[in-house]
Amino acid sequence: MIELDEVSVRYGSHEAVTPTNLRIETGEFFTLLGPSGCGKTTILRAIAGFVPVASGRITIEGRDVTGIPAERRGVGMVFQNYALFPHMTVAENVAFGLKVARKSGKEISRAVDAVLEATGIERHARKKPAELSGGQQQRVAVARSLVMGTRVLLFDEPLSNLDAKVREDMRHEIKRLQRDVGFTAVFVTHDQEEALSMSDRLLVINEGRAEQSGTARELYQSPATPFVCQFVGAANEIGPKVARALGLDAARRHFVRPEHVALAQAGDPQGVEATVADVDYLGSMTRAFLDVLGEPLQCQVPSGPSVDRLKAGMSVKVNLSRERILSFDGSS
């Protein structure tokens, strides 16, 4: 288990992370999610011991590691490029840390064999990194940390430079490996889909401040702040004219997910009149960009014959279910 108790980080006079409380359970896949520069990597580096904290306390498995150097914290870091030695075999890469620690040959052989089997790469032991797929290299990088007795692995945007298809494959690979081996993973990303699909729980960070933590479903369906609402998935902010037409409280901010905006034919007595501004065909789904009382609104609906007829300039009506509208205090 990892706990942060009122942890803050400063760079000179700049407070990069405001006092933050966080609890990550043993064996959990936990994601720090937020835009670039929000402080998520700083929190990860504070857990690793790469940056000092200005205040607060960090404990790992019940041990206070706040003032302990990175190499003695018992955590491993998986880098974006995996940082494997190209001239060494898989087994030699995994054994490297044990050799530096002057373990005996018998200890090294036993430990390396065990971790290669646990991570499912034992049959690649004699291969060089260049002979491996990206997923296999990822497993070697994880095995190299696990062989040192590490049960906490930190991932700093390891998939950010990959194309979409490879990213999706690697997401499943990392999650499957974490589930099979059972280590605690702390994963940093700015990609909402990545975070939603991989995490047991996640923390959304904005401008160095923890906005909300919870499961992906909790954050998506019950966001605590407008920022979380807009950052975790797509959301329309309902403009004042539409809000007034729907009888919503003008003093509050209101949002609705695109999939919760329903389309009806122009003659439907329910709903609000709208004009289709543009249409994006996305395969199984279609996204329509609407002008509703002069205010923009997006809807996303399953593709099909009736939806396929949507064209720019077409008149439609929009129905918004009141229970699907997410409302926040106007000052938030």
C-alpha positions as CSV (number, residue, x, y, z in Angstrom):
1,M,0.0,0.0,0.0
2,I,1.2,3.5,-0.8
3,E,-0.1,6.5,1.2
4,L,0.5,10.2,0.7
5,D,-0.4,12.3,3.7
6,E,-0.6,16.1,3.0
7,V,2.3,15.8,0.5
8,S,3.2,18.9,-1.4
9,V,6.1,19.7,-3.8
10,R,7.7,23.0,-4.5
11,Y,10.1,24.2,-7.2
12,G,11.4,27.4,-5.7
13,S,8.5,29.7,-5.0
14,H,6.2,27.6,-7.3
15,E,4.0,25.0,-5.6
16,A,3.9,22.3,-8.2
17,V,1.7,20.0,-6.1
18,T,-0.6,21.3,-3.4
19,P,-1.0,19.2,-0.2
20,T,-2.4,15.9,-1.4
21,N,-3.8,12.9,0.4
22,L,-3.8,9.6,-1.5
23,R,-4.1,5.9,-0.7
24,I,-3.2,3.2,-3.3
25,E,-4.0,-0.4,-2.2
26,T,-1.6,-3.3,-2.6
27,G,-2.0,-5.0,-6.0
28,E,-4.1,-2.1,-7.4
29,F,-3.7,-0.5,-10.8
30,F,-3.9,3.2,-10.0
31,T,-3.7,6.0,-12.6
32,L,-2.7,9.7,-12.1
33,L,-4.7,11.5,-14.9
34,G,-4.4,15.1,-16.0
35,P,-3.3,17.5,-18.7
36,S,0.3,18.2,-19.4
37,G,2.0,20.2,-16.6
38,C,-0.7,19.5,-14.0
39,G,1.7,17.8,-11.5
40,K,0.9,14.1,-12.1
41,T,4.5,13.2,-13.0
42,T,5.8,15.3,-10.1
43,I,3.6,13.1,-7.7
44,L,5.0,10.0,-9.4
45,R,8.6,11.2,-9.0
46,A,7.9,12.1,-5.3
47,I,6.8,8.5,-4.7
48,A,9.9,7.2,-6.4
49,G,12.1,9.6,-4.4
50,F,13.4,11.5,-7.4
51,V,12.1,14.8,-6.0
52,P,11.9,15.9,-2.4
53,V,8.6,16.8,-0.8
54,A,8.1,20.2,0.7
55,S,5.7,18.9,3.3
56,G,3.8,15.8,4.3
57,R,4.7,12.1,4.4
58,I,5.0,9.2,2.0
59,T,4.6,5.6,3.2
60,I,5.1,2.4,1.2
61,E,3.8,-0.9,2.7
62,G,3.7,0.8,6.1
63,R,7.3,2.2,5.9
64,D,7.9,5.9,6.0
65,V,10.1,6.6,3.0
66,T,9.8,10.4,2.9
67,G,13.5,11.0,3.6
68,I,14.8,7.7,2.1
69,P,16.8,7.8,-1.2
70,A,15.2,6.4,-4.3
71,E,17.3,3.3,-4.5
72,R,16.2,2.2,-1.0
73,R,12.4,2.7,-1.5
74,G,11.7,-0.7,-3.1
75,V,9.9,0.8,-6.1
76,G,10.8,0.3,-9.8
77,M,10.4,2.7,-12.7
78,V,9.3,1.5,-16.2
79,F,10.5,4.1,-18.7
80,Q,9.0,5.0,-22.1
81,N,11.8,3.3,-24.1
82,Y,12.2,0.4,-21.6
83,A,15.9,1.3,-21.2
84,L,17.1,-2.2,-22.1
85,F,20.7,-2.9,-22.9
86,P,20.7,-3.8,-26.6
87,H,23.8,-6.0,-26.5
88,M,22.5,-8.2,-23.6
89,T,20.0,-11.0,-23.8
90,V,16.7,-10.9,-22.0
91,A,18.1,-13.0,-19.2
92,E,21.2,-10.8,-18.9
93,N,19.1,-7.7,-18.8
94,V,16.9,-9.1,-16.1
95,A,20.0,-10.3,-14.1
96,F,21.9,-7.0,-14.4
97,G,20.7,-5.5,-11.1
98,L,21.4,-8.7,-9.2
99,K,24.9,-8.8,-10.5
100,V,25.5,-5.2,-9.4
101,A,24.2,-6.2,-6.0
102,R,26.8,-9.0,-6.0
103,K,24.4,-11.9,-5.6
104,S,25.8,-15.4,-6.2
105,G,25.4,-17.1,-9.6
106,K,23.0,-19.6,-8.1
107,E,20.8,-16.9,-6.6
108,I,20.8,-15.0,-9.8
109,S,19.9,-18.0,-11.9
110,R,17.1,-19.0,-9.6
111,A,15.6,-15.5,-9.4
112,V,15.8,-14.8,-13.1
113,D,14.2,-18.1,-14.0
114,A,11.4,-17.5,-11.6
115,V,10.6,-13.9,-12.8
116,L,10.9,-14.8,-16.5
117,E,8.3,-17.5,-15.9
118,A,6.1,-15.2,-13.9
119,T,6.1,-12.6,-16.7
120,G,5.7,-15.1,-19.5
121,I,8.9,-14.5,-21.3
122,E,11.0,-17.5,-20.3
123,R,11.1,-18.8,-23.9
124,H,12.8,-15.5,-25.0
125,A,15.6,-15.6,-22.4
126,R,18.4,-15.9,-25.0
127,K,17.0,-13.3,-27.4
128,K,18.3,-9.7,-27.7
129,P,15.8,-6.8,-27.2
130,A,15.8,-6.0,-31.0
131,E,14.3,-9.5,-31.6
132,L,11.3,-8.8,-29.3
133,S,8.0,-7.1,-29.9
134,G,7.0,-4.0,-28.0
135,G,4.9,-6.0,-25.5
136,Q,7.7,-8.5,-24.9
137,Q,10.2,-5.6,-24.3
138,Q,7.7,-4.2,-21.8
139,R,7.6,-7.5,-20.0
140,V,11.4,-7.6,-19.8
141,A,11.4,-4.1,-18.3
142,V,8.9,-5.1,-15.7
143,A,10.8,-8.4,-15.0
144,R,14.0,-6.4,-14.4
145,S,12.3,-4.5,-11.6
146,L,10.5,-7.5,-10.1
147,V,13.6,-9.6,-9.9
148,M,15.0,-7.1,-7.4
149,G,12.1,-7.8,-5.0
150,T,10.1,-4.8,-6.2
151,R,6.3,-5.0,-5.8
152,V,5.6,-1.4,-6.7
153,L,6.1,-0.3,-10.3
154,L,5.7,3.3,-11.6
155,F,4.9,4.0,-15.2
156,D,5.4,7.6,-16.6
157,E,3.4,7.9,-19.8
158,P,5.0,4.8,-21.3
159,L,2.7,4.7,-24.3
160,S,2.7,8.4,-25.3
161,N,4.8,8.0,-28.4
162,L,3.1,5.0,-29.9
163,D,0.5,5.0,-32.7
164,A,-3.1,4.3,-31.9
165,K,-3.2,0.6,-32.7
166,V,0.0,-0.2,-30.9
167,R,-1.1,1.8,-27.9
168,E,-4.3,-0.2,-27.6
169,D,-2.4,-3.5,-27.8
170,M,0.1,-2.3,-25.2
171,R,-2.7,-1.1,-22.8
172,H,-4.0,-4.7,-22.7
173,E,-0.5,-6.1,-22.4
174,I,0.4,-4.0,-19.3
175,K,-2.9,-4.6,-17.6
176,R,-2.8,-8.3,-18.2
177,L,0.8,-8.5,-16.9
178,Q,-0.1,-6.5,-13.8
179,R,-3.1,-8.7,-13.1
180,D,-1.2,-12.0,-13.7
181,V,1.8,-11.0,-11.6
182,G,0.0,-9.0,-9.0
183,F,2.3,-6.0,-8.5
184,T,1.0,-2.5,-7.5
185,A,1.1,-0.2,-10.6
186,V,1.0,3.6,-10.5
187,F,0.5,4.8,-14.0
188,V,0.7,8.4,-15.3
189,T,-1.1,9.5,-18.4
190,H,-3.0,12.5,-20.0
191,D,-5.0,10.1,-22.2
192,Q,-8.6,9.7,-20.8
193,E,-9.4,6.5,-22.7
194,E,-6.1,5.0,-21.5
195,A,-7.0,5.8,-17.9
196,L,-10.6,4.7,-18.1
197,S,-9.8,1.3,-19.7
198,M,-6.8,0.3,-17.5
199,S,-7.4,1.6,-14.0
200,D,-8.9,0.0,-10.9
201,R,-9.1,3.6,-9.6
202,L,-7.7,6.9,-10.7
203,L,-7.0,10.4,-9.4
204,V,-7.7,13.4,-11.6
205,I,-5.2,16.3,-11.1
206,N,-5.5,19.9,-12.3
207,E,-2.9,22.6,-11.8
208,G,-1.2,20.7,-9.0
209,R,-4.5,20.0,-7.2
210,A,-6.2,16.7,-6.6
211,E,-9.7,17.1,-8.1
212,Q,-11.3,13.7,-7.5
213,S,-10.4,10.1,-7.1
214,G,-12.5,7.0,-7.6
215,T,-13.2,4.3,-10.2
216,A,-13.5,5.2,-13.9
217,R,-17.3,4.7,-13.7
218,E,-17.6,6.9,-10.6
219,L,-15.6,9.7,-12.2
220,Y,-17.5,9.5,-15.5
221,Q,-21.0,9.2,-14.1
222,S,-20.6,11.3,-11.0
223,P,-17.9,13.9,-11.5
224,A,-17.3,16.2,-8.5
225,T,-16.2,19.3,-10.4
226,P,-16.7,20.8,-13.9
227,F,-13.0,20.1,-14.7
228,V,-13.5,16.3,-14.0
229,C,-16.7,16.4,-16.0
230,Q,-15.0,17.9,-19.0
231,F,-11.7,16.1,-18.8
232,V,-12.9,12.5,-18.1
233,G,-14.8,11.9,-21.3
234,A,-16.6,14.3,-23.6
235,A,-19.2,16.8,-22.2
236,N,-21.3,19.6,-23.5
237,E,-21.6,22.7,-21.3
238,I,-25.2,23.7,-21.7
239,G,-25.4,27.4,-22.8
240,P,-27.8,29.9,-21.0
241,K,-30.4,29.9,-23.8
242,V,-30.8,26.1,-23.8
243,A,-30.6,26.0,-20.0
244,R,-33.5,28.5,-19.8
245,A,-35.5,26.5,-22.4
246,L,-35.1,23.4,-20.2
247,G,-35.9,25.3,-17.0
248,L,-32.5,24.8,-15.5
249,D,-31.2,26.9,-12.6
250,A,-29.4,29.8,-14.2
251,A,-27.1,30.3,-11.3
252,R,-25.5,26.8,-11.8
253,R,-23.3,25.3,-14.6
254,H,-24.9,22.4,-16.4
255,F,-23.3,19.7,-18.6
256,V,-24.5,16.7,-20.6
257,R,-22.6,13.8,-22.2
258,P,-23.0,13.7,-26.0
259,E,-24.4,10.1,-25.8
260,H,-27.2,11.5,-23.5
261,V,-28.4,14.0,-26.1
262,A,-31.3,12.3,-28.0
263,L,-32.3,13.3,-31.5
264,A,-35.9,13.3,-32.7
265,Q,-37.6,14.3,-36.0
266,A,-38.5,18.0,-36.5
267,G,-42.2,17.4,-35.9
268,D,-41.7,15.8,-32.5
269,P,-43.7,17.8,-29.9
270,Q,-41.0,17.2,-27.2
271,G,-37.6,18.8,-27.1
272,V,-35.8,21.8,-28.4
273,E,-35.4,22.8,-32.0
274,A,-31.9,22.5,-33.5
275,T,-30.0,22.6,-36.8
276,V,-27.4,20.1,-37.8
277,A,-24.1,22.0,-38.3
278,D,-21.9,19.0,-39.2
279,V,-21.8,15.2,-39.0
280,D,-18.9,12.9,-38.3
281,Y,-19.4,9.3,-39.2
282,L,-17.3,7.1,-36.8
283,G,-18.3,3.7,-37.9
284,S,-20.5,2.2,-35.3
285,M,-21.3,5.7,-33.9
286,T,-22.1,9.0,-35.5
287,R,-21.4,12.4,-33.9
288,A,-23.6,15.3,-34.8
289,F,-22.6,18.9,-34.2
290,L,-25.8,20.9,-33.5
291,D,-26.8,24.5,-33.3
292,V,-29.5,24.7,-30.5
293,L,-30.9,28.2,-30.0
294,G,-27.6,29.6,-31.4
295,E,-25.5,27.5,-28.9
296,P,-23.4,24.5,-29.9
297,L,-24.2,21.0,-28.7
298,Q,-22.8,17.6,-29.6
299,C,-24.7,14.4,-29.7
300,Q,-23.3,10.9,-30.3
301,V,-25.7,8.1,-31.4
302,P,-25.4,4.6,-32.9
303,S,-25.1,4.7,-36.7
304,G,-28.1,3.4,-38.6
305,P,-30.4,4.2,-41.5
306,S,-32.2,7.1,-39.7
307,V,-29.0,8.6,-38.4
308,D,-27.2,8.1,-41.7
309,R,-29.7,10.6,-43.3
310,L,-28.4,13.4,-41.1
311,K,-27.0,16.2,-43.2
312,A,-25.7,19.7,-42.4
313,G,-28.5,22.2,-42.5
314,M,-31.2,19.7,-41.5
315,S,-33.7,20.7,-38.8
316,V,-34.1,18.3,-35.9
317,K,-35.3,18.3,-32.3
318,V,-33.2,17.6,-29.2
319,N,-34.3,15.8,-26.1
320,L,-32.2,16.0,-22.9
321,S,-33.2,13.8,-20.0
322,R,-33.1,15.9,-16.8
323,E,-31.6,13.1,-14.8
324,R,-28.7,12.8,-17.2
325,I,-27.7,16.5,-16.7
326,L,-24.7,17.1,-14.5
327,S,-25.0,20.4,-12.5
328,F,-22.4,22.3,-10.4
329,D,-22.4,25.5,-8.4
330,G,-21.7,28.5,-10.6
331,S,-18.5,29.4,-8.7
332,S,-16.9,25.9,-9.3
